[in-house]
Each structure stands twice: as structure tokens, then as C-alpha cells.
Amino acid sequence: MDFTIGFAAFAAVALVGWCIAELKQRACAYNDSEAELQALDAFNTLHLTANDGRELNIDDVMRTISTKGFTA
């Protein structure tokens, strides 16, 4: 009997917490400001021009980072 009451209380608290989290996410929407949108556009433009308009693959990354370490 104690287990069922505990489980029902746990389920009720979990459902209330989940509902609060869902409602908070819908009520407090985030909107980007004009400065943030301009900074994002500048970053994307810089990224596209830096890599000839393509995304780096693992071979490109291995060529540009040091993976051999240091010699003593």
C-alpha cells in the first residue's frame, strides 16, 4: 500500500514538473536581436570564404592540427 501511494505521488510531482517546464518554454520565447543576426551573418560569410564554401572533413582537420605532439 505504501509503495502505490509513493509511486502515485512521484508520478504526480513528475507530471506537474513536466507541465511547468513545457509551459515555461512556450511562454518565454527567445527572439534574436538585430545585432545578433548581423553577427551571425558575418560569421557565416567569414566561414564560407575561409574554406572555399565547403565544410571541412576529417582529412582537412588532420592536416591543420598538430597530431604528432612534441619531440623532447
Distance bins in CASP14 RR format, pairs under 12 A and 6 or more apart:
PFRMAT RR
TARGET T0000
AUTHOR 0000-0000-0000
RMODE 2
METHOD distances of the structure
MODEL  1
1 7 0 0 0 0 0 1 0 0 0 0 0
1 8 0 0 0 0 0 1 0 0 0 0 0
2 8 0 0 0 0 0 1 0 0 0 0 0
2 9 0 0 0 0 0 1 0 0 0 0 0
3 9 0 0 0 0 0 1 0 0 0 0 0
3 10 0 0 0 0 0 1 0 0 0 0 0
4 10 0 0 0 0 0 1 0 0 0 0 0
4 11 0 0 0 0 0 1 0 0 0 0 0
5 11 0 0 0 0 0 1 0 0 0 0 0
5 12 0 0 0 0 0 1 0 0 0 0 0
6 12 0 0 0 0 1 0 0 0 0 0 0
6 13 0 0 0 0 1 0 0 0 0 0 0
6 14 0 0 0 0 0 1 0 0 0 0 0
7 13 0 0 0 0 0 1 0 0 0 0 0
7 14 0 0 0 0 0 1 0 0 0 0 0
8 14 0 0 0 0 0 1 0 0 0 0 0
8 15 0 0 0 0 0 1 0 0 0 0 0
9 15 0 0 0 0 0 1 0 0 0 0 0
9 16 0 0 0 0 0 1 0 0 0 0 0
10 16 0 0 0 0 0 1 0 0 0 0 0
10 17 0 0 0 0 0 1 0 0 0 0 0
11 17 0 0 0 0 0 1 0 0 0 0 0
11 18 0 0 0 0 0 1 0 0 0 0 0
12 18 0 0 0 0 0 1 0 0 0 0 0
12 19 0 0 0 0 0 1 0 0 0 0 0
13 19 0 0 0 0 0 1 0 0 0 0 0
13 20 0 0 0 0 0 1 0 0 0 0 0
14 20 0 0 0 0 0 1 0 0 0 0 0
14 21 0 0 0 0 0 1 0 0 0 0 0
15 21 0 0 0 0 0 1 0 0 0 0 0
15 22 0 0 0 0 0 1 0 0 0 0 0
16 22 0 0 0 0 0 1 0 0 0 0 0
16 23 0 0 0 0 0 1 0 0 0 0 0
17 23 0 0 0 0 1 0 0 0 0 0 0
17 24 0 0 0 0 1 0 0 0 0 0 0
18 24 0 0 0 0 0 1 0 0 0 0 0
18 25 0 0 0 0 0 1 0 0 0 0 0
19 25 0 0 0 0 0 1 0 0 0 0 0
19 26 0 0 0 0 0 1 0 0 0 0 0
20 26 0 0 0 0 0 1 0 0 0 0 0
20 27 0 0 0 0 0 1 0 0 0 0 0
20 28 0 0 0 0 0 1 0 0 0 0 0
21 27 0 0 0 0 0 1 0 0 0 0 0
21 28 0 0 0 0 0 1 0 0 0 0 0
22 28 0 0 0 0 0 1 0 0 0 0 0
24 30 0 0 0 0 0 1 0 0 0 0 0
30 36 0 0 0 0 0 1 0 0 0 0 0
31 37 0 0 0 0 0 1 0 0 0 0 0
32 38 0 0 0 0 1 0 0 0 0 0 0
32 39 0 0 0 0 1 0 0 0 0 0 0
32 40 1 0 0 1 0 0 0 0 0 0 0
32 41 0 0 0 0 0 1 0 0 0 0 0
33 39 0 0 0 0 1 0 0 0 0 0 0
33 40 0 0 0 0 0 1 0 0 0 0 0
34 40 0 0 0 0 0 1 0 0 0 0 0
34 41 0 0 0 0 0 1 0 0 0 0 0
35 41 0 0 0 0 0 1 0 0 0 0 0
35 42 0 0 0 0 0 1 0 0 0 0 0
36 42 0 0 0 0 0 1 0 0 0 0 0
36 43 0 0 0 0 0 1 0 0 0 0 0
37 43 0 0 0 0 0 1 0 0 0 0 0
37 44 0 0 0 0 0 1 0 0 0 0 0
38 44 0 0 0 0 0 1 0 0 0 0 0
38 45 0 0 0 0 0 1 0 0 0 0 0
39 45 0 0 0 0 0 1 0 0 0 0 0
39 46 0 0 0 0 0 1 0 0 0 0 0
40 46 0 0 0 0 0 1 0 0 0 0 0
40 47 0 0 0 0 0 1 0 0 0 0 0
41 47 0 0 0 0 0 1 0 0 0 0 0
41 48 0 0 0 0 0 1 0 0 0 0 0
42 48 0 0 0 0 0 1 0 0 0 0 0
42 49 0 0 0 0 0 1 0 0 0 0 0
43 49 0 0 0 0 0 1 0 0 0 0 0
43 50 0 0 0 0 0 1 0 0 0 0 0
44 50 0 0 0 0 0 1 0 0 0 0 0
44 51 0 0 0 0 0 1 0 0 0 0 0
44 53 0 0 0 0 0 1 0 0 0 0 0
45 51 0 0 0 0 0 1 0 0 0 0 0
45 53 0 0 0 0 0 1 0 0 0 0 0
46 53 0 0 0 0 0 1 0 0 0 0 0
47 53 0 0 0 0 1 0 0 0 0 0 0
47 54 0 0 0 0 0 1 0 0 0 0 0
47 55 0 0 0 0 1 0 0 0 0 0 0
47 56 0 0 0 0 0 1 0 0 0 0 0
48 54 0 0 0 0 1 0 0 0 0 0 0
48 55 0 0 0 0 1 0 0 0 0 0 0
50 56 0 0 0 0 1 0 0 0 0 0 0
50 60 0 0 0 0 0 1 0 0 0 0 0
50 64 0 0 0 0 0 1 0 0 0 0 0
51 57 0 0 0 0 0 1 0 0 0 0 0
51 60 1 0 0 1 0 0 0 0 0 0 0
51 61 0 0 0 0 0 1 0 0 0 0 0
51 64 0 0 0 0 0 1 0 0 0 0 0
52 60 0 0 0 0 0 1 0 0 0 0 0
54 60 0 0 0 0 1 0 0 0 0 0 0
55 61 0 0 0 0 0 1 0 0 0 0 0
56 62 0 0 0 0 1 0 0 0 0 0 0
56 63 0 0 0 0 1 0 0 0 0 0 0
56 64 1 0 0 1 0 0 0 0 0 0 0
56 65 0 0 0 0 0 1 0 0 0 0 0
57 63 0 0 0 0 0 1 0 0 0 0 0
57 64 0 0 0 0 0 1 0 0 0 0 0
58 64 0 0 0 0 0 1 0 0 0 0 0
58 65 0 0 0 0 0 1 0 0 0 0 0
58 67 0 0 0 0 0 1 0 0 0 0 0
59 65 0 0 0 0 0 1 0 0 0 0 0
59 67 0 0 0 0 0 1 0 0 0 0 0
61 67 0 0 0 0 1 0 0 0 0 0 0
62 68 0 0 0 0 0 1 0 0 0 0 0
END
